[in-house]
């Protein structure tokens, strides 16, 4: 079994912590803590690759991520997160659309809860989920972050 490791990187949104093991990245979250970043030798390969790809994304040079993920959640959460992974760069979908796509058309609120529990921000693109009518809806990291990510991807939405 591979040991987990983490790395905190600077982004235009502030520090982002990436956690994972040789199996894949299990968490990407916004943080205020920049301390304790381990040396490269302690950081698993997928975590290092995620850091490099996120830097490319923020620089406008990457529209897809291809490092391994190690997501853990309920079967419903996993279905929602897998659906989010299929939303193309620069496009948005509604909670209702995701509910339909995962075969639970009346579960838009449950989709919202699963989206809110997404452990891998940015890469599992929960920022691409909007409320009906194109309103921003919510975002765990804050609406200013959601707006920034959508603008980075070429989207301008109503507040």
N, C-alpha and C positions, 0 to 999 in steps of 0.2 A: 504494500500500500504506500502511495506517495504522500509525503507530508505537505500540508497546506502552507502557502506563503502569501504575502501581500506586498503591494507596491502602491505608493501614493504618488500621483502625478499632478502637475499643474496643468490646468486647462483654462480657457477663457471664462469658464463658469466657476473657477476656484478649484480647490483640490478635489480630486476624485480618487477613491481607494478601489483597487482591483484586488480581489482575493480569489484563490484557486489552488489547484494542485496540478500534477502532471496529467490528470484526467481531463481537466478543462477549467475554465473560469466559472466560478460559482456565484460571485457577487461583484457588482460595480455600483458604487454609491457615492453620492456627494458627501463631503466631510469638511470639517473645519480643521481637523488635526493633520498636520504635515509631519509630525514627529515619528520616529521609529521606522523609517523606511529602510528595509534591510539591504545588504549588498546584493549585487546581481547573482552571486553564487547561491544565495538562499532563495531566490525567486524562481518558481517553476516556469518552464518554457512557455506554456500558454498565457501566463500572467504577463511575461515580458512581451510576448507577441501582441497581446491585447493593448498594452501601453503604446507600442509602436503604431498599431492600427488606429487607435483613438487619436493620436497626434496627427496622423494623416487625415483623418476625418475632420478634425477641427481646422486643419490647414486647407480644407477644400479639395484634397487629393484622393479621397476614398468615399465610395458610396455603399460599399458592402463590407461586412466583416466575415472572416473565414477562419478564425481560431476556434478550437473546441470549447464547447460549453458543458458545464456539469450542473444542470438545473435540477433543483429538488422542490417538489410541490405535489399537490393532490393531482389526480388524473385530470380533473377539470381545469385547474390552473395550468398544467402542462399543455393541455389542448389550446387554451387561450394564448399562452406564450408562443407555442408553435405557430399559431395563426398570425400573431404579430410579426414573427420572423419573415413571413411571406409578403408583408406590405412593402412595396417598393419605395426606395429613397425618393423623397419629394412628393409623396402621396399621403393622403390621410384617409381614414375609415372611421365610421361611427361605432359606438358601443353596440348598437342594434345590428350593424353589419357583422361584427365579430360574433355576436350571439347566433345569428343565422349560419355563419360559416362553420361554427363548431357544433351545429345541430341542436342548439337550444334556443330557438327563436324568441322565447319569452323570458330569457335570462339576462337581459341587458344589465340589470343591476349587479348580478353575480359576476358578469364580465368585468364591470367596473371595479369590483372588489379584487378580482384576480389580477387585473391590470395594475391596481394599486399595490399589490404584493410582489410585483415583478422584481426579482433580486438583481437583475442585470440591466441597469439603466443604460439608455442610449443604444446598446447593441440589440437588445430585445426592445424594439422601438415603441414603447408605450406612449411616447410623445406624439406619435402619429395617430393616436386615437382622440377623436373629438366628439363633442356632443352633437345631437341632431341640429340641423340648421347651420352647421359649421362653427358653432361656438367652441371656444377652447376646452370647456369642461374643466377638470381638475388635473393636477400633476403633483406627485409626491414631493418632488424637488422644488416646487413653486412655479407659478405660472410664468414668471420672468424667464425661467430656464426653459420651459416648454416653448415659449415664444422665440427664444434665441435659437433653439434647435430647429424649429420649423422654418425660421428665416434662413438659417444656414443651408437648409435643404430647398430653399426657393419658395416657401409657402408664406403667405400673409393672410392671417385669419382675423375675424372679428374678435374683440376682447370678450 
